Each structure stands twice: as C-alpha cells, then as structure tokens.
C-alpha cells in the first residue's frame, strides 16, 4: 500500500531499506578512509618523514599527501599502493592498520619458515 506524506508517494519499506544500504556502504567507506589516514600519519611520523619526503617517495604532491592524511582525498588503488611502498608497509597493512612498530621498523607477527 502506498503512503502519502507531504504530497510525496513512496513505499516505506523500499525507501527505508535503500537508505539503510546506502548508509551502511557510506559508513564502511568512511571507516576505511579514516583507518587509512590514521595509518599513514602514524607510520610517517614513526619513520620520522615529513609529508613532503613521504610524498616524494610515493610520487605524489605534498598537498595530496596531506589530504590523504586528513581523510579528505579519494586516492586510487595505485596511489595507495605507492603510499604503502613509501611507508615500507603492505597495502593490507595500510588499509587495516594492522602494524606493529619497533624502532621505526615493521615487526611481523608471523613469518613463513623454509621447509627443508
């Protein structure tokens, strides 16, 4: 059954479900962007790099590096890979923030052993 609210016809279940889906995707994307910006800033500072030095290593502009750190840029996957490489971390570590720091170096939680 259609409801009329403020002279607008809509089907509430569909609208609510669509709104929830859009909100969930938006919130998830925002959480990922926030995690990336936090990881970039912490790792850069841990390595004692300036934004300019990190940007040079990644091949991006300093202002763009600043926007990534503040979570207002929408970097491509290739840019994120370049930033991760500049910070000496993997793409997965950049996105998840799953990094342990020890005197500026990455400490791996597990490393594959060579089988004899």
Secondary structure, 3 states (H helix, E strand, C coil): CCEEECCEEECHHHHHHHHHHHHHHHHHHHHHHHHHHHHHHHHHHHCCCCHHHHHHHHCCCHHHHHHHHCCCCCCCHHHHHHHHHHCCCCHHHHHHCCCCEECCEECCCCCCCCCC
